[in-house]
Amino acid sequence: MKPNLLLLFTLLISNSALTAGPQKTNAAKAIYGGMSIKEDSTLKKLLTLPEIAAQYKNCQDSLGKKLDEIPNCLWNGNGSDIPPLNKTQKDEVKKIYAQEESGGASKDKVAEADVTATNVKTTNLTNRNLTIATDYKSDPAVKVLSAFFGKKLDEALNGSAQDIKDKKIVTVDHTKFIDLYTSELGKSIVNSFTSYCMETDPSCRAISKDPVDGKDKFTSELCLTSATTKKKEDYIKANLKTINEANFTETEGSAWQHCIGTVSSVCYDNKSTDPDNVYSKQKACLVMDFVKSARKNLIIADQQKLFYGSLLGGGDKGPASIASNMKVSDNSKDLTADKLTEITSNDVGKDFKDSDNQNENISTTNKSIAAEAVDCVGPDGQMTTQDKCKKFLDVNTNKNTDAVTEFGLRQFAKEEALSEKLDDKTNVGSYLKEEGYTDDQIKNLTSAENIEEVKAKIKKRFSEEKDAIIKEMASKITAKTTVSDGSIDKDKDLSALGKIKTDLASRNDDLKNLIHFNNIVASYLTISELNQDGTIKKGTSPTRNTASLFAEVKSMDQKDSKDIMEKIKNNKDLKEDQTTPDFKIGDINQLLKYTDDQAAPETKRP
């Protein structure tokens, strides 16, 4: 069982993930699920500086294949014989990156008076330029999964029989697609948290009475996973067993919400150097980085919706009046994120027709790729031929090493530039504005009593996320790249090829388990309408995502489905017509609170 499919599933259905990576990639690569690397000349520019080139060579000689450590060595030295870059050298690196990002002089300040006003300007302070990303489009299974969701959209957009007879062209108000996109982002955010919790130690959700006040409390402040594969697999099995035996009680819901609520603390507040803590921190920081990326996309989507809404003008000025043979679809029942991105564990093995009416099957495609891996690494555990393995490992080792170095160096330069800019209060206001905070919230967060705490947390969080994504990208590059440049070696690369073969062999089961887990556990997460001060809005009730739960249970074997459905009926809060809660900017900012007075209402304990 391959434990972590967060980036295989959660990000598959999120457009933000597919657009967050490189804009221009090396099309010559054809590695299944390989890495997409932006073709740019930034590192070449940096290496024209003699001191940078010498530092890079020294770090490579010292660290060898420890790709995740080379950027830090290049920027900060190795603590012994390799010194850090001096201020002049660092300024030169930052200057090159700043020119690349802005296309000219940086304009990331706002006037002092603007910090508390409605016209606070936005900057590029929160941007993170990712030059490396997983190339999901190179994975045949992802293409089939995309076809699965594309077919759903086609069916939802098909006109009625009468529309076809009348030769009507069915269209959709563009704001509807923006609504779908924001709902989809909300589902991806939920899935990112539940995917993390699937791998955590079940004991972190245990409850005991506090000996001091006698209240029920969780025995663990943090929910951690394990750096050991076997232990992590045991956690997954135990957590799957728990949800399959669930009674959907309030106590169970509190336990899962406790796990979700600790993810940010695992990333930002976990200082332990224990291997499990370090590994958990990296995974949690990846979730938080994704959530922050999703927030930026939600902000952009909200702005786009305002723009398109202003074009409609109301009345007869809407898109329906464009032409007499056009019809604006109002298929509100099927044009929802729950309908269009709904997938159950049972769907993985089902045949379906794509938009071109061709037969497709996710499971069959995965099995086909796994069979190719068996052709590469035979039953005897030895590599067969380079030709049969060329779809699994990239032979551009030197180029990929340079890409990781450039990627990491970019993050270090961005971190230092951000730290310098945040010394100015007006830039703190700009940063918070880009994070979606309201003007009143910005005024509070930049007040004399809060601003130093806020600045420190902005810097710390960027640093934690930076370290996590550098390590993750280096790990992914290493897993998909040959040890030596130019060719696959039957001895040196056997370990990587063997792991790829093992992972592909269990891919269908892993995907089914993850979908099953997410669909059920997501139903425990509640979203409440909040006032500006974080209190629950009067007259509103928390919203739960039950659409995925009911779809998953109905797709199960008849006996299992019947047993779980009986348990669901005993819970008055679980109604089939409830859909995925829409995550709003305020909801995310509650999770990413900078000060204690931003805290969301306390989760009700059992």
N, C-alpha and C positions, 0 to 999 in steps of 0.2 A: 504494500500500500504506500503510495507516494503521498506524504502528508500535506504538502503545501501546494494547492492549486489556486491560490488567490489571484495570481496574475494570469492564470489560464482561463478562469471562469469569470470572476468579478469584473475584470477589465475587458473581457471579450465583448460584453454587452454594453460597455460604456464608450460612447464616442469620444469622451474626453481623454480616455486612455489611448485611443488610436491616433489622436491628433496631438498628443502631448510630446511626441518624440520628434525625431529628425524630419525636416521638411524635404530634404533632398538626400536620397540614399544611393548606395551602390547597387544598381540593378543587376549587376553581374552575379551577385551571390544568389544561391538557390539552396540554402541550408534549411531543412525543416525546422521551423521555430527558432531560427538563428537570430542574430542581432542586427538591427538596422543602424548604420552609422552614417551620420551626416558628413558629406564630403565638404570639408572646408580647409582653409589654409592657415587657420589661427596658430596651430602648433608650429607650423613651418615658419611663421613670422616670429614666434617666440624663440625658436631655435636659431634664428639669425643673430640673436644676442649671444655672444660667446660665453658669457657667464651662465646663462640658462642652459645652453647646450652641454657645457661641462658638468653642471649640476645634475642634469638628467642622466648622463652617462654614468656618473658616480653612483647615483641612486639605483640604476639598473644593475650595475655590477654588485652592489651591496645587497640588494633585495631579491634579485633573480626573478622568480615567477610570482612573487607576492604582489600582484598587480594593485590590490587595494591600498597598499602602503606606499607605493611610489609617489603619488601626488603629494602626500603629506611630507615625505622626504624632500621632494623637490621644493616645496614651499617653506617648510620648517626645519629642514635638516634631519639628521638621524640621532642627534643628541651626543654624538661623539666626534668622528672625524669629518662628517659632512655638515657644514654650517648652514643656517637658514639663509634665505635670500635677504639682502639688506633692504632698507626702506626704499632706496632709489630703484633697485631692481624690481621690488614688488610694485612700486608705483608705475613702472614701465609696463608690467604685465597687466595691471588694472586698467591702464590707459588704452591698451590694445583691445581689451574686452569691452570697455565702455564705448569706444568708437564703433565697434562691431554691433553692439546692441542698439545704440541710439542713432547711428548714422551721422553723428556730429557731436556738438557740445552737449553735455548732460544738462537736462532741465528737470531736476527732481526736487526742487524746493518750492514751498508755497510761502506766501507772506505771513508774518506772525499773526496779523489780524484775521487771516483766513482760517486759522485752525479751528475756531469755534463757529464759523459762519457756514451758510448753506452752500457756498461756492468753493469749498475746499477742492483743490485740483488733484487729479490722480497722476501718478508717476510710474516708473518701471521698477520701483523698489522691491515689489513682491514677485517680480518675474524670475523664473528659474529656467534658463535656456538648456534644454536637454538635448545633447548631441548623440546620445545612444538610447535605444529603446528596443524592446523585443519586437521582432518583425513577425507579427501574428499572421500577416497575409501570406507568408511563405509556408504556413502550416495547412495542409489539405483539410484537416479536421476543423480548423477554424473557418475555412471557406464554406464547408458544409453547414456549420452552425450559423454562419451569416446567411446562408441560403434559407435555412429553417426560419429565421426571423424575417427575412425578406419576403418569403411566401406569405407569412401572416399579414404583413403590411399590404401586399398586393390584394389579398382577399378582402381586407377591411376597406380598401379603396375602390373595389369593384362596384359599379353601379347596379341598380336593380334590373330585373328583366325588362321593365318598361323603359329604363334609361338606355339600355342596349338597343331596344327596338326603335327608340326615338333618336338614336345616334348621338346621345348626349355625351359630352366630354366632362367626366367627373373630376372635379378639383377639390382642393382643401385649403381653407384659410391658413395662411402661413403661420399665424399665431398658434394654431393647433399643433403644428409640428414642434414649436418651441415648448408648448406645454408638455408634449410627449417627451421631449428631450430632458426637461427639468425633472419630470417624474422618473425617467430612466436613471438620471444621476442619483436621485434619492434612493432607488433600489440598489444601485451600485455601492452607495455609502453604507447602507444596511448590510449588504453582502460582505463588504470588506471587514466589518466588525465581526459578523457571525463566523466568517471563514477563519479569523484569528482565534475565536473562542473554541472552534472545533478542535484545535490542536492543544488546548490548555489542560492542565492538571485538574481533574474533576474535584479534587479536594479543596480547590480555591473557592468553591461555591458552598462549602460546608458552613453550617450555622450552629452557634453555641451561645449559651447565656453568658453575658458579661458578669464576672464575679463582683464587680463594683456596683453597677446599677441594675443588674438583673435583666437587662434587655437582650433580646436576640440580636446577635451581630455576626457578620461573616468573620470566619477565623483567619482569613488571609486578606491583606489589603491589596495585593496584586495577583492577577491571574497570569501565570507563566506557562510557557511551553517548555520543551526540552531540546537541547542541542544534540541529544542522542536519538538517532533514528528509531531504534527499537522502542524506547520509552515513549516517544511521540506517537508512534503507531498504536501503542497500548492506550494512550489518552484518547485517540480518535475512536478506537473501538468502544471504549467505555462511554464516551459521550454519545455515540450513535445508539448504544444500548439504552442510555438514559432517555433520549427523545422518543425512542420506539416504545418505551414503557411509560411515557408521560401521561399525567392526568390533567395537564393544562391548568394547574392551580396557580393562585397568586404567589404562593411560595416559590414555585418553579420559575415563574416569570421574574420575580425579584432576583433569583440566583443568576439567571442569564443576563439580566440588566446590570447586575453587579459586575459580571465579566466584561461586558461592553463598556461600562463606565470606567474600568481600570486601564483601558488601553492607552489613553493619553498619559496616565501616570507611569505606566511601564516604560513609555518612550522618554518622557521628560524628567521624571523624578527618580528613576531607578539608577542608583549609583554603584550597585554591587558588581564586582568583577568575576563572580561565579559564572561558569560557562553557560548555564541555563539562563541566568539573568541577562548576560551579554547577548545571547542569541534572541531571547524574547524581546529585548530592547530594539534590536535591529528590525525584527518583524513588525513590532508595534509602531516604530517610526515610519516604516513604509506605509502602514495604514494611515497614519496621520498626515503624511506627505500627500497621499492620494486624496484624502478628505479635503485638504487645503487646495489642491488642484481642482477638485470638483467645485469647491466654493467659488473659485475664480470663474469657472465656466457658468455657474449659476448666476453670478453677477452680470456676466456678458449676456446671458440669455434674457435676463430681466430687462436689460437695456434694449435688446433687439425687439422684445415684445412691445415695449413702449413705442419704438420706432414704427413697427408695422401697424400697431394699433392706431397711431396718428395718421397713417395713410388711408385707413378705411373711411374715416369721416362720419360714419354712422349712416342710418337711413338707406337710401338707394345708391349710396356711393361705395358700397362694399363690392367684393370681387364677383358677386353673382350678376352684376350688371355689365360685366366686361363683354359678354357676347350671349346671344340668345340660345346658342347650342351648348352652353356651358352650365354646369350645375355644381354648386358648392355642397360638398358632402357634409351632412350633419350626423354622421354615424357615431354618435357619442357613446354608444354601447360597446362597439368594437374598437374604436380609436382611443384606446387607453393603454398606458404603459403596462398595466397588468395583463391585458390581452395580448399585446404585441410582443412583449418580452417574456411572457410566461413560458416556462419550460419545467417539466417534471422529470424525475429520475427515470420514469418509464419511457419518456420521449427519446432518450439516448439510443435505444435499440429499435425504434420504430422507423419503418419506411415512410417517406413523404415525397411529394413532387415539388421540385423547385419552380421558380418563376418561368422557366423554359419547358416545364412539364417533364423534366428528366427525373428519374428515380434517384433518391439520395438516402443515406442512412449514416448517422454520426458514428455509431458503433462499428459498422462495416468499414468505414474509412479509417478509424483508429486501428482496427485489426490489420488492415492492409499496410499501414505504416509500420506496425509492430512486426509484420512478416518481413518487411524490407530490412528491419534491424536484425532479425534472425539470419537473413542472408548475409549480413555484414559480419556479425559475430555468431559463429555456428554453435551447434549443440556442445561442441568440445570446449567452448569458451575462448576460442582463438579467432582472430580476425581472418576473414577469407581473402578478399582482394580490396585494393584501394578503390576501385571503381564502384563496388557495391556499398562502400562506406561514405562516398563523397557527398551524399545528401545529409549527413549527420554532423560532420565537422568542417569548419572553415579553416583553410590552410593559410590564410593571410595573417599569420601570427604577429609579425612585426607591426603591421598596420593596426591591428586590433589593440596591441599593447600601447601604441601611440594614442589611439582613440580613448582608452581608459585614462591615460595620463592627462590628456587634454581635458577630458570630461571632469576629472577630479580637480585639476588645477583651476579650472573655471569656477568650481564651487568654492574653493579656498579664496580666490580673488573676490568673488561676490560677497563672501562672508565678511572679509575685511572692509570692503567698500561700504557694505551695509552698516557695519559697526561704526564707521567714521561718520556716516551720514546721520545716524540716529543720535549723535551727540547734539544735533540741532533739534529743538522741540518741534519746529515746523515740519521737519521731515517725519517725525513720529506721527503727527497728524495725517500726513500724506499716506504713510504706510497703513494706518488704521482705516483710512478712507478706502484704500484699495482692498482691504479685507472685508469691506461691506458694513462697517460700523456706521451708525447714524451720527449726525452732528452732535446731538446731546451726549451720546456715548463717548464720542471722541473728546468732548469737553471734559467729561469726568475722568477718562483714562489719561489725559494729558495734564490733569491738575497737579499742583505741587506735591500733594500727598501720594499720588499714584504713579507719576511719570517714570521715576527711577525703577520701580518694580516692573513696569510694563516694558521699558527699554531692555532691562536685563533678561526678561523672559523671551522677548522677540529674538534677541541674539542667541540665547541658549537653545531655543527651539530650532532655529535655522541650523545651528551647529550640529545638533543631534540628528536632524533629518539629513543633513549633508553627509555625515559619516555613514548613515544607513544606506543611502542611495549609491554612494561610491562603492561600498562593500558589496552591495547587491549587483550592481552593474559589472564589477570586476569578477564576481563569482559566475555570473551568467556568461560573460565572455570566455572565461577559463573553461567552463563546462562545454562550450560549443566551438572551441578552437584547438588546433593541434599544438603539441608541445614545441615542435620545430617549424620554422617557416617553410612553406612551399609544398609539403607533402604529409600524408598520413603515415605514421610509423606503427608497424604491427605490434611493437612492444611498448613504446612510450605512450601511445594513445589508447591502448587496450582498456585501461581503467575507465576512461571517459566514455568510450564506446559501450563498454559493459553496463555502465550505469544508465546510459540512454536506452539500451535494450530492456533493462529491468523496468525502468519507468514506463516505457511504452506498453509493456506487457500488462501492467495493472491500470492503464490509463482509463479504460471504460469503467471499471469498478470505482476508481477514485473519483471520477467525474459524477457518477451516479450518487455516490455517498455524499459528495459535497452539495450537489443540488438538493438532495433529500434533506440534509441537515439545514441548509440555509432556508429552504421553504418552510420548515417547521419552526425553527428557532426565531426567524424573523417575525413570526406572529406574536412573540412575547414583547417585542419592542413597541413602546407607546410614544406617541408624539402629542404634546399638549399645546394649545394655542396660548402663547405667553404675552404678558404685558411688557412694557419697556423695562420694568424693574425685575423681570424674571419670574414674577408670580403668575399662576395660572389664571387665564382670563375667565371672569365670572360667566356662568351659564354655558360653558363649553365642556365637552367630555374628551378624554384622551382617545386618539385614533390608533387602532391596531391594524396591522397588515394581515388580514385573514384570507385574502384572495389566493395567495400562493399556498397557504396551508390547506385550504379545501381542495384546490387543484391537485396537490401532491397526494393527499389522502385518498381521493377518488381514483387516482391512477394506480394505487397499490393493489396487491392481491386481495381478492374479495374478503377473505377472513380477516386479514390484518386491517383492511380498510374499515370493515364493519366494527371491529373492536375499538379502533381509535375514534371513529365517528360517534360511538356511544359515549365515550369520554368527553368529546367536544360538546355534545348536547347538554352535558351536565354543567357546562360553564356558560353562564348567561352573557359574558362579555364577548364570546366568540360568535360573531354573526357573519354569514357567508357573503353578504353584500358589501362588507367593508374592504377597502382597497389599500394599496400601499400609501403610508403617510408621506405627504410631500415634505421633504426636508427644505426648509427655508434658510436664508443666510443667518437669521437669528438663532435657529436651532444649532447650526454648526458652531457659531460663536459661543453658544452656551457650553458646548463640549470643549472648546479651546479657550476657556476663560483665562483672562490675564490677572484678575484680582478676585478676591473672595466675594465681593459684592456682586460679581457677575454670575455667581453659582446658580445653577438651575434648581428648582424646587427639589427637596430631598426625595429620593426614591422611597416609596412606602415599603417598609420592611414587614416581614411576616410576624 
